[in-house]
Amino acid sequence: MAKQKKAPRPKAQTPKGFRDYFGVEVSERAEMLRTITGVYHQYGFDALESSAVETVESLGKFLPDVDRPNEGVFAWQEFEEDGNGDWLALRYDLTAPLARVYAQHRNDLPTPYRRYTMGPVWRNEKPGPGRYRQFYQCDADTVGTGSVAADAEICAMLSDTLEKVGIPRGDYIVRINNRKVLNGVLEAMNVTDEAAQANVLRTIDKFDKVGEAGVRELLGKGRLDASGAYIDGVGLSDAQAEPVVAFLTSKGASNDATLANLRAAVGDSAIGSEGIDELEEIAKLLAAQGYGPDRIVIDPSVVRGLGYYTGPVYEAELTFEILDEKGRKRQFGSVAGGGRYDDLVKRFTGQAVPATGVSIGVDRLLAALREKGRLSTKAQGPVVVTVMDKAHMADYQSMVADLRQAGIRAEVYLGNPKNFGNQLKYADKRESPVAVIAGGDEFEKGVVQIKDLILGAKIAENATLEEWKALTNQFEVPRSELVSKVKSILEEQD
């Protein structure tokens, strides 16, 4: 009988585009989410937790924008005997699920409905450095009002949130634009063909990369890119291209100057004028609350979600510089964005439902704070109660219970206690601040030994031999003083 081959062992590795998070990273994210949601809650938004899985039909068009249900998202078809099972997918953002929730429960929800939510989202896109297929978002949205006061409130809340998590004024800017102004520019250009409009929008989106001259070339006959390849242009005349250039370069020294330049760019377009009026109203509402152009500014270069947003759009950008992988200085860039999306709920109800909201990229914001050394979470492990004698395990458990009841993070060593040195190595690996030691002699005398591991590391690193002999990081105290002594050591370490 032939010997059956063993199945190969699976590789212990994360799938491409995913990663694992340990200890302090998880704590940092949890702390940030608490801070962000605290601001959202203060502004009167209610929490919502929706399913991580939606039907592909509910998600609608997703990133990248294609018609196949398994592109851009992680999707699968439910098994049915007739082969007609529903297509399901992991959510790619937190806004599309909100549209479904509101449409489904609108009769039971207040109008407007103000909600915040947080959690992971998944995108089936090509991963790259710092670009993962799973990442966290933290959103806040107002559904059911067309008032631009809701857009102004979102921008104010975004500014407050950035400052609350540790980004000071001067290190960020919230920039606002309006999709209606862009529609007005297209009207002023007399470009009515949808394909040509899409090409113009794609060209506008390249402004930050190719600049004014590059946009002019791409709107006209075309241009050579950095690699020497020729990129065909949209084929517009210089006169048709002028409103786009005027729009992209209309940012002035003040919001009033910018608005005046935008009015010139849209000409007689009614939709364009409506968008500018909305921007003017938002600027007034923000100024009334004390949010000046040093924090929130009108900026026509904000071009995001062109096929998604219907009115005001906003983006939070960090303005400080960092070094990239090649040691070059670059601006950190965007960490949050949003806008008005009045057509999303209409897919379900057939009726227009105005909505606006913002999404903060939590992982990207954490990376920024880490880059600037502004994360406050400390990588401190638990107090470790070592085990010198298994027969006294109940005593060790009593010690750890007292510490926990006093609000101190603590654990009993549960590995093999034979080698005491391994227990201290374990405590070091856990980044424990304190080790508690008690053997037969200590139990007879009713005392415990408390070892300050942080002080011990400092002594070993900096002290001379004479200083090392004179200093001590281990203290003997009565068992009754265990909690108070550990507390005092932890306070000194802080």
N, C-alpha and C positions, 0 to 999 in steps of 0.2 A: 504494500500500500504506500502510495507516494506521500512524502511528508508535506503537510500543509504549511505554506509560507505564512509567517506572521505579517500582519498588516503593519506598514511603516508607522513609526511614531509621528504624531502631529508636531509641527514646529511651534515652539513657544514664542510667538511673535504677534504683535498687533497688526491688524489689517492695514494696508497702505492708506495713508491719509487720516489715521486715527492715532491716539496716544493715551497713555495711562497717566493719572494724576495722583500724587501721593501727599500725605500729611499736610505740610504747610501750604501747598498749592490749593488744596481743597479748602483749608481754613481761610485762606486769603479770599477765595472766590465767595465763600459763604458770608464773610464779613462785608464784602462789597455789595452783595445782593441785599443784605440786611440794610445797608446804608441807602442804596438806591430806592428800594421799596419803601423805606421810611419817608423819603421825600415825596414819593408818589402818594403815599397814604396821607401825608400832611396836606397835600393839594386836594384831597377829597376823592381820590380814585379808590375803587374797590378791587380786591384780589379776584382773579379768575384762574382756574387750572383746567385746561382742556386736554383732550386726548393727544398723545404724541402721534397717533395714527389717524389719518383721514382717508376718505375715498379720493381717488385721483380726480373724479368728477367734481368734488367739493373744492379741491385745491385749485382747479382750473389751470391756466397756463402758468408754468413755473420756469425757474432758471436752470439752464438756458432755455430761451423761448422756442420750444419745438412742439410738434404735435404728437410725438410718440409718448405713451404713458410711462416708459421706463427710462427716459432721458432726463437728467438734471435732478431727479429724486431717486431714492431707494424705494422701488415699487415691486409689487408681486400680485399675482392674481389668485384669489381664493378658489379653492377646488370646488367645482360643481360637476355633477355627472354629465350635464349637457355642455360643459365647457364654457358657460357664460357667467362664471363667478365674477364678483366685483373686483376691480383693480384697487388695491390699497397702497398707501405710501406713507413713509415717515414725513412729518411736516418739514417744510424747507424754511419756513419762517413762522412767526406767531400772529401775523395779521390775517392771513387767509383763513386759519381756523376761527378767528374772531368773527369774520363775516358769516361763517356757517352758524356759529353759536348765536349770534344776534338774530339771524333770520329764523332760527329754530325756536328761540325762546323770547322773541320780541314782545309778545303779549304779556309776559311776566316781568319784563325789565323796565326800569324807569327810563324816561326820555328827557334829556340825553342820558345815554349809558356811558359811564366813565369806568374803565377797568385798567388794571395793570396785571401783567403776567411775566413770568420768567421761566427759563428752562432751556434745554438743549434743542438745537435744530440740526437737520442733516441735509447735506447737498452732495449729490453724486457728480462731483466735478473733479477735474484733475488737481491733485494736491501739489503743493509746492512749499518752499521754506516759509514756515510760520502760517501756512494756509492749510487748515484741516477740514475734513469732511463733516466733523461734528464740532459744534461750538455753541456757546451760551449767548442768549439774548435776554434783554430785560425791556419790556415794552409798556407803553401807556397810550391809551387811545380814548377819544371821545366820539361816540357814535350817536347821530340823531340831531345834530345842529349844523347849520351852514354858516354860523357867525364866525367871522375871522377872529373874534375874541378867543375862541377855542384854540386857534393856531398860535396866537400871541401867548396864551397861557402855557402851551406846550413848550414854546421856546424859552420862556422864563423858567419853567420847571427844569428844563435841560441845563440851563445855566446854573441854577441852584444845585443841581445834582452833581455837576462836575466839580464845583467848589467844595461840596460836602465830602466827596470821596478823596479830595486831596490835590485837585488841580487849581492852583490859584489864578486870580485874574491876571491877565498878561500872558498866560501860558495856553489860553484857549480862545477861540472865537466861534460864536454861533452865527452862521451866514444864512440869509433868507432870500429866496427868489420866488417866482410864480410861473407855473406852466402856462397860464393864460397870456402872460406877456410874450412868451415864446410863440404861442399860437398867433399872436398879433404880429410878430415879426414875420412869420410865414405868410400871413395875409399881405403885409407890406411888400413882400418879395414877389407876390403874385404867383406863388408856387402852390398849385391845387392838386397835382397828381400825388397820390398816396406814396408811391414808390420813391418819387423825388423828395417828398417831405421826409421820409424815413432816412434817405441818404443825407439830407441836410442835418437832421438831428444827430446822426452818427458823426458827422463832421464837427458839429458844435461840441460834442462830447470829447473831441480830441484837442480842444483848444489849449488845455493845460500842458499838453505834450508838444504840440507843433507851433503854438503861438499864432499871432495875428497873420503873419505872412504865410504860414502853412495852411491856415484856414482859408485864406484867399485862394491859394493854389488848388486846394482840394474842392472848393466850391466851383472853381473854373475847370481848367483842362486836366489838372492833376499835378503830382509832384514826385520827385525821387525821395524815397525814405532813406534812413541811415545806412541801410545795407546796400543801397544802390538800385533797388528794385523800383520800378515805376508804378505809382498808384494812380489809377484812373480817377478823374474828378467827377463832380456832379454835372458839369457842363453848363453852369449858369453864367450869365453875363456879369460884367463888373457892377452894373447898376442893380441887378437882382441880388448880388452878394452883399451890397453895401449895408442893408438893414441888419444882417447877421453880424457883421463886423462892428457896427455901431452898438448893437445889443451887447456883444461880448466885451466891449471896451468902454462901457458906459459907467463903470464905477467911478464916482467922484469923491471929493474930499469929505463930503457929508452925505447923509441919507437924502437930504433935499436935492443936492446936486445930482445924485444918482437917479432919483425919480425924474428930474427934469430931462436928463439925458435919455432915459428910457422912453419918455413921452415922444421925444424926437425920433427914436428908433422905430416905434410902432406906427407913427403917422396917424392916419385917420381910422385905424382899426378899432372897432368897438370892443372886441374881446380883449385886445391888448390894453386899452384904456381901463377896462374893468379890473384887470390884473394889477395895474399900477395903483389904482384907487385902493385895492385891498392891501397892497404893500404899504401904502401911506397910512392907512388905518392901523395896521399892525404896529408900525413904527410909533404912532401916537400912543397906542395902548401900552406899549412897552416903556416908553419914556415916562408915562404917568406913574408907572410902578418903580421907576428908578433904574431901568435897564438901558444904559446908553450904548453908543457905538463901540465902546471899548469892550463890551461883552457880546452884544448882538447887533449885527449890521446887515443892511440890504446889499446883496452882492450878486449881480447877474451871472457870474461865472459858475454858480451852483447849478449844475445840470445833472439831475439824477432821476431815475425811474421814469424816463420820458413816456413810456407806454403804460404807466401805472398811475402816476399822480395827475390830478385834475386842477389843482389850484396852487396855493402856497407850498413850497418845498423848503426844507431846512437841513442844515448839516453842521455838526460840531467838529471842529478841527483843532488839534493840538499844534501850537505854533512853535514849540521849542525844537531844537535840532538834536539828532542822535547820529551815531556813526553806523553805517550799514556794514554788511559782511566784508566789503572791500576797504573799510576804513574811511569812506567818504561821508561828509556831512550831508544830512538830508532832514527835511522837516518830517515830524512823526506822522502827521496826516489825520484823516478822519477816524473818529471813534463812535459816531452816532449819526443817525439821519432819519428823516421822515417827511411827512407831508400830508396833503389832503387827497383822499381817494374816494370820491363820491360815487363811483360806479361799482364798487366791489360787492356790496350787499345786494345790489340790483340784480346780480346774476341769479340769486335765489328767489327774490320776491317779485321781480318785474317792476318794482317801484324804486325810484332814486332815493337813496338814504345817505345823507352827507356824513362824512367821517374824517377824522384827522388823527394822526398819532406819530409817535417817535419810537425808535428802536436803538438801544445802546448795545454795542458789541462789547460784552463784558470781558472776554478773554483779551481783546485788543487793548481795552482800557487798563486791565491788570498789567499787561506788558509795558504800557507807558509808565505806570506808577513804579513798576519794578526798575525800569530804566533810570528813573529819577531818584530811586532810593526812598520812596514815599510810602511804602507799605508798612503798616504798623503791627501786623500780626507777627508774633514771635514764635520761632520754631522751638518750643519748649515742651519736653516730654513729661510724663508723669513722675511723681515721687515713687521710687521703687523700694518696697519692703523686701529685703533679702531673706533667704531661708537658710538658717544655720542648722536647724534640727527639725526634721519632718514631724517629730512627735509634738511639736509646738505649733503645728499649722493653724489650729484654732486661735492661738494667741496672735499669730501674724495676721489672720483675717480680721481679728478684733482691732488691731492697729490700723489696718487699711480702712476699715469701716469708720473709725473715728475721724481719720483724715478726710474721707469723702463727705461725711456729715458736716464737716467744717468748710466744705466748698473747695477742698484741695483735690486736684486730679492725682490719683494714686492707684497702684496695683501691687499685688504680691507676685514675686517671681515664681513662675509655674513651670520652669524648665527643670533640668536635672541639677539638684542643688549640691552635688558632691564637690564640684570645683568652684570654690567661692570666687576665684578670680574671674571666671566666666560670667558670674552674676554682675560683677562690676563692669565688665566689658559690655554686657547687655545693656546696663544702665547708660553707659556712654553712647552706645549706638542709638538708644532711644532719646538721646539728648536730655536725660533726666537731670533736674537741678539738685536733687537730694536723694541719698540712699539711706535707708534705716536698717541698722544692724543689731541683731540680738541673738545671743547663743545661751548656752547653759549658765555661764557666769552671770550674764546680764539678768536672766530670769530669776536667779537666786537672789540677786541684789535689788530687783525691782526697778532696773534702769534700762535704757536703750542707748545705743550709739547712733549719732546722726552725722552723716558725712556730707559736707557741702561740696558737691562735685564741681560747681562752677568756680568756686574759690580755689579748689584743689588744682584745676586746670591752669588758672592764672598763676598760682604759686610755682607750679612745675615749669611754666613757660618763662617767667620773668625773674624769679628769685635766685639769688646766689645760694651756694651750699649752706653758708652760715644763716642766711635769712630763712632758708627752707627748714633748717633744724629748729629755728625759733618760732616759726609760724605753724599754725595747725588749722586744719579744715574739718576736724572731727571732734564732736562734742558729746560728752556723756551727760544725760539728764534723766531725772526720774520718769518712769513710764507715764505718770500723770501729766507731765509737761511736754509730751511728744508733740501734740498739736501746736501748742503755743510756740515751741522752739522752731518747728518747721515753718510756721507762718512768719516768724521774725526773719528767718534766713531768706525766704522767698521775697519778703518786702525789701531786704537789703539788696538782693540781686536785681530788683526792678530799679 
